[in-house]
Amino acid sequence: MDREQLEKHQIPVYFVAVIFAAIAGLLAPHASQALGGMVTPTIAALMYAMFLQIPFLDIRNGVANKRFMAALLTANFVTIPLLVWALTLGLTDHPAILVGALLVLLTPCIDYVVVFTHIGKGDSKLTLAATPSLLLLQLVLLPLYLTLMLGKDSAVIISIGPFVEAFLVLIALPMILAVATTAGAKRSRVVEGWNNAWAWMPVPAMAAVLVVVIGSQISAVVKDMDKLLPVVPVYMSFMLLAPLVGAMVAWAFKLPPSTARSVAFSSSTRNSLVVLPLALALPEEIRGLAAAAVITQTLIELVSELIYIRAIRALVWRKI
């Protein structure tokens, strides 16, 4: 199997990984807890692999399409946060799942959204080129959104320390290494060989992250399912409304079909795997339930994406 075939069949690979992890996590919950310590390094490896695919050195080409970038940023950082705020108003009596839901729903995906956009006939190259902007803006705006939506009287206290640590370990370090690798590949055959080898890694790395994350957390999700029930309607509503919001913004900016689908996919796909360590870094009394809320969104989203690759293609057609 070559790399193109691997990427073509990655969705079945991910679902096999999810099913395997869920079964293993439920059958051996104590053994699966040991996987928790592997979450951060595995996600860091995934981010390095994904960053190697992002054309950081040619970022100006990605932001040159000003209408697309304006629509993408408006959808993800104006309309979607308003939607999330409205959907989570009913969770104020459940602070742990509220903060978990806000963490995951306020952060647009920067990795496998590119895959689903490609399968759903969106412009995956533009989406890929826009990921640095999405990443940097969500890191800047997330603390502001949390402050506004949790309120001053919230029982949840979020320290900036874990956010800084997660940013350095999961984002900054892999990004710097990826940029250095890309630059070095132009001057060294050894580095070029390393770079080419890692070009195979996004799919296996994503599968590994799914195994580690779900395997280590699924028992907690099942154990706390009764406590998580209030957040399930929120996620289901987001699943239904987010692509419509993205499509409406794309329509307002008069984008052509392929780029409009990119905005719809980005609006609907969240950064669950990256924000999970942030949830696990919350105060001890809420971290378990907040992390379970993040994982619950991941499980719902994986199913949603299989619907999106057909529904968004049909929804965002030539009328936009």
C-alpha positions as CSV (number, residue, x, y, z in Angstrom):
1,M,0.0,0.0,0.0
2,D,1.4,3.4,-1.0
3,R,0.9,6.6,0.9
4,E,-2.0,7.8,-1.4
5,Q,-3.9,4.5,-0.8
6,L,-3.3,4.8,3.0
7,E,-4.7,8.4,3.0
8,K,-7.6,7.3,0.9
9,H,-8.6,4.6,3.4
10,Q,-7.8,6.5,6.5
11,I,-11.4,6.9,7.6
12,P,-11.9,3.1,8.0
13,V,-8.5,3.0,9.8
14,Y,-9.7,5.6,12.3
15,F,-12.9,3.7,13.0
16,V,-11.1,0.5,13.5
17,A,-8.8,2.3,15.9
18,V,-11.8,3.8,17.8
19,I,-13.6,0.4,18.1
20,F,-10.4,-1.3,19.2
21,A,-9.6,1.4,21.8
22,A,-13.2,1.4,23.1
23,I,-13.3,-2.4,23.5
24,A,-9.9,-2.6,25.1
25,G,-10.6,0.4,27.4
26,L,-13.9,-1.2,28.6
27,L,-12.5,-4.7,29.0
28,A,-9.3,-3.7,30.8
29,P,-10.0,-0.3,32.4
30,H,-7.2,-0.5,34.9
31,A,-4.6,-1.4,32.3
32,S,-5.9,1.3,30.0
33,Q,-5.4,4.0,32.6
34,A,-1.6,3.6,31.9
35,L,-2.3,5.0,28.5
36,G,-3.1,8.3,30.0
37,G,0.5,9.2,30.4
38,M,1.0,8.7,26.6
39,V,-1.7,11.2,25.6
40,T,0.6,14.3,25.5
41,P,3.6,12.8,23.7
42,T,1.4,11.0,21.2
43,I,-0.5,14.2,20.3
44,A,2.8,16.0,20.1
45,A,4.0,13.5,17.5
46,L,0.8,13.8,15.6
47,M,1.1,17.6,15.6
48,Y,4.7,17.3,14.3
49,A,3.5,15.0,11.5
50,M,0.6,17.3,10.6
51,F,2.8,20.5,10.8
52,L,5.2,18.9,8.3
53,Q,2.2,18.9,5.8
54,I,1.5,22.6,6.4
55,P,3.3,25.0,4.0
56,F,4.5,27.4,6.7
57,L,7.2,28.7,4.4
58,D,4.5,29.6,1.8
59,I,1.9,30.9,4.2
60,R,1.4,34.1,2.2
61,N,-0.1,32.0,-0.6
62,G,-2.7,30.7,1.9
63,V,-3.9,34.1,3.1
64,A,-3.9,35.6,-0.3
65,N,-7.5,34.6,-0.8
66,K,-8.9,37.4,1.3
67,R,-12.5,36.5,0.9
68,F,-12.0,32.9,1.9
69,M,-9.9,33.9,4.9
70,A,-12.4,36.6,6.0
71,A,-15.3,34.0,5.8
72,L,-13.3,31.3,7.6
73,L,-12.3,33.6,10.4
74,T,-15.7,35.1,10.7
75,A,-17.4,31.7,10.9
76,N,-14.9,30.3,13.5
77,F,-14.4,33.3,15.7
78,V,-17.6,35.2,15.5
79,T,-20.7,33.2,14.5
80,I,-19.6,29.8,15.9
81,P,-18.7,31.3,19.4
82,L,-22.2,32.9,19.4
83,L,-23.8,29.6,18.6
84,V,-21.7,27.8,21.3
85,W,-22.7,30.5,23.8
86,A,-26.4,30.0,23.0
87,L,-26.2,26.2,23.1
88,T,-24.3,26.0,26.4
89,L,-26.6,28.4,28.4
90,G,-28.3,25.4,29.9
91,L,-25.1,23.9,31.3
92,T,-24.5,26.6,33.9
93,D,-25.5,24.2,36.7
94,H,-22.9,21.7,35.4
95,P,-19.6,23.6,35.6
96,A,-17.3,20.6,34.7
97,I,-19.1,19.6,31.5
98,L,-19.6,23.3,30.7
99,V,-15.9,24.0,30.7
100,G,-15.2,20.8,28.8
101,A,-17.9,21.7,26.1
102,L,-16.5,25.2,25.8
103,L,-12.9,24.1,25.4
104,V,-13.8,21.8,22.6
105,L,-16.5,23.7,20.8
106,L,-14.7,27.0,20.7
107,T,-11.5,25.6,19.0
108,P,-11.6,24.9,15.2
109,C,-9.8,21.8,14.1
110,I,-6.4,22.1,12.5
111,D,-5.6,18.6,11.5
112,Y,-8.1,16.0,10.3
113,V,-10.5,18.7,9.0
114,V,-8.2,18.8,6.0
115,V,-8.9,15.2,5.3
116,F,-12.7,15.5,5.6
117,T,-12.7,18.7,3.6
118,H,-10.9,16.8,0.8
119,I,-13.3,13.9,0.9
120,G,-16.3,16.2,1.0
121,K,-15.1,18.1,-2.2
122,G,-14.0,21.2,-0.4
123,D,-10.7,23.1,-1.1
124,S,-8.4,21.2,1.2
125,K,-5.3,23.1,0.0
126,L,-6.8,26.4,1.2
127,T,-7.9,24.8,4.4
128,L,-4.4,23.5,5.0
129,A,-2.8,26.8,4.3
130,A,-5.2,28.5,6.7
131,T,-4.4,26.3,9.6
132,P,-1.6,28.4,11.1
133,S,-4.0,31.4,11.3
134,L,-6.7,29.2,12.9
135,L,-4.3,27.8,15.4
136,L,-2.8,31.1,16.5
137,L,-6.2,32.9,16.7
138,Q,-7.8,30.2,18.8
139,L,-4.9,30.2,21.2
140,V,-5.2,34.0,21.6
141,L,-9.0,34.1,21.8
142,L,-9.9,30.9,23.8
143,P,-9.0,32.4,27.2
144,L,-11.1,35.5,26.3
145,Y,-14.1,33.4,25.3
146,L,-13.8,31.2,28.4
147,T,-13.7,34.3,30.6
148,L,-16.8,35.8,29.0
149,M,-18.9,32.6,28.8
150,L,-17.9,31.2,32.2
151,G,-18.4,34.5,34.0
152,K,-16.7,36.1,36.9
153,D,-18.8,34.1,39.4
154,S,-18.1,30.7,37.9
155,A,-16.9,28.0,40.3
156,V,-14.4,26.9,37.6
157,I,-10.9,28.4,38.1
158,I,-8.7,28.1,35.0
159,S,-5.0,28.6,35.4
160,I,-3.0,30.1,32.5
161,G,-0.1,27.8,33.4
162,P,-1.5,24.6,31.8
163,F,-2.5,26.5,28.7
164,V,1.1,27.8,28.3
165,E,2.6,24.4,28.9
166,A,0.2,22.7,26.5
167,F,0.9,25.4,23.9
168,L,4.7,24.9,24.3
169,V,4.7,21.1,24.2
170,L,1.8,20.4,21.8
171,I,2.0,23.4,19.5
172,A,5.2,25.5,19.6
173,L,7.8,22.7,19.9
174,P,6.3,20.5,17.1
175,M,5.8,23.6,14.9
176,I,9.4,24.8,15.3
177,L,10.7,21.3,14.7
178,A,8.5,21.0,11.6
179,V,9.6,24.3,10.1
180,A,13.2,23.5,10.8
181,T,12.8,20.0,9.2
182,T,11.1,21.6,6.1
183,A,13.8,24.1,5.7
184,G,16.6,21.5,6.3
185,A,15.1,19.2,3.8
186,K,16.1,21.6,1.0
187,R,19.7,21.4,2.0
188,S,20.3,17.9,3.4
189,R,19.5,14.5,1.9
190,V,19.4,13.0,5.3
191,V,16.8,15.5,6.5
192,E,14.9,15.1,3.3
193,G,14.8,11.4,3.9
194,W,13.5,12.0,7.4
195,N,10.9,14.4,6.1
196,N,9.8,11.9,3.4
197,A,9.5,9.2,6.0
198,W,7.3,11.3,8.2
199,A,5.0,12.1,5.3
200,W,3.6,8.6,5.9
201,M,2.9,9.3,9.6
202,P,-0.2,11.5,9.8
203,V,-2.6,8.6,9.4
204,P,-0.8,6.1,11.8
205,A,-0.2,9.0,14.2
206,M,-3.9,9.9,14.2
207,A,-4.9,6.3,14.7
208,A,-2.4,6.1,17.6
209,V,-3.8,9.2,19.2
210,L,-7.4,7.8,18.9
211,V,-6.3,4.5,20.5
212,V,-4.5,6.3,23.4
213,V,-7.1,8.9,24.0
214,I,-10.2,6.8,23.8
215,G,-8.6,3.7,25.4
216,S,-7.6,5.8,28.4
217,Q,-10.8,7.7,28.7
218,I,-13.7,5.5,27.5
219,S,-14.2,3.9,30.9
220,A,-14.6,7.3,32.5
221,V,-17.1,8.3,29.9
222,V,-19.2,5.2,30.5
223,K,-18.9,5.6,34.2
224,D,-20.0,9.2,34.1
225,M,-22.6,8.8,31.3
226,D,-25.5,9.9,33.6
227,K,-23.6,13.1,34.4
228,L,-22.7,13.6,30.8
229,L,-26.3,13.4,29.5
230,P,-26.9,17.2,29.7
231,V,-24.1,17.9,27.2
232,V,-25.2,15.3,24.6
233,P,-28.1,17.5,23.2
234,V,-25.6,20.4,23.0
235,Y,-23.3,18.4,20.8
236,M,-26.1,17.0,18.7
237,S,-27.4,20.5,18.2
238,F,-23.9,21.8,17.3
239,M,-23.6,18.9,14.8
240,L,-26.7,20.0,13.0
241,L,-26.4,23.8,13.2
242,A,-22.6,24.4,12.8
243,P,-22.4,23.4,9.1
244,L,-25.5,25.5,8.4
245,V,-23.8,28.5,10.1
246,G,-20.7,27.9,8.1
247,A,-22.6,27.7,4.9
248,M,-24.5,30.9,5.6
249,V,-21.3,32.8,6.3
250,A,-19.9,31.4,3.0
251,W,-23.0,32.5,1.2
252,A,-22.7,36.0,2.7
253,F,-19.1,36.3,1.4
254,K,-20.2,34.9,-2.0
255,L,-17.7,32.1,-2.0
256,P,-17.6,29.5,-4.8
257,P,-18.8,25.9,-3.9
258,S,-15.4,24.3,-3.1
259,T,-14.2,27.1,-0.8
260,A,-17.7,27.4,0.8
261,R,-17.6,23.7,1.7
262,S,-14.2,24.3,3.3
263,V,-15.8,27.0,5.6
264,A,-18.7,24.6,6.4
265,F,-16.3,21.8,7.3
266,S,-14.1,24.0,9.4
267,S,-17.1,25.5,11.2
268,S,-18.3,22.0,12.1
269,T,-15.0,20.2,13.0
270,R,-13.4,20.9,16.4
271,N,-10.0,20.6,18.0
272,S,-10.8,17.9,20.5
273,L,-7.5,16.0,20.5
274,V,-5.5,19.1,21.1
275,V,-7.7,20.6,23.9
276,L,-7.9,17.3,25.8
277,P,-4.6,17.9,27.7
278,L,-6.0,21.3,28.6
279,A,-9.1,19.6,30.1
280,L,-6.8,17.1,32.0
281,A,-4.9,20.1,33.4
282,L,-8.0,21.6,35.0
283,P,-8.5,21.6,38.8
284,E,-8.7,18.0,40.1
285,E,-12.4,18.3,41.1
286,I,-13.5,18.9,37.6
287,R,-10.8,17.5,35.3
288,G,-12.2,14.0,34.9
289,L,-15.7,15.0,33.9
290,A,-14.4,17.9,31.7
291,A,-12.1,15.4,29.9
292,A,-15.0,13.0,29.5
293,A,-17.1,15.8,28.0
294,V,-14.3,16.4,25.4
295,I,-14.1,12.7,24.5
296,T,-17.9,12.5,24.2
297,Q,-17.7,15.3,21.6
298,T,-15.0,13.4,19.8
299,L,-17.1,10.3,19.5
300,I,-20.1,12.2,18.2
301,E,-18.0,14.2,15.8
302,L,-16.4,11.1,14.2
303,V,-19.9,9.9,13.3
304,S,-21.0,13.3,12.2
305,E,-18.1,13.6,9.8
306,L,-19.3,10.6,7.8
307,I,-22.6,12.4,7.4
308,Y,-20.9,15.7,6.6
309,I,-18.8,14.3,3.7
310,R,-22.1,13.7,1.8
311,A,-24.5,16.3,3.4
312,I,-22.2,19.3,3.1
313,R,-21.4,18.4,-0.5
314,A,-25.1,18.4,-1.2
315,L,-25.9,21.4,1.0
316,V,-23.2,23.7,-0.4
317,W,-23.7,23.4,-4.2
318,R,-23.8,25.9,-7.0
319,K,-26.3,28.3,-5.4
320,I,-23.5,29.8,-3.3
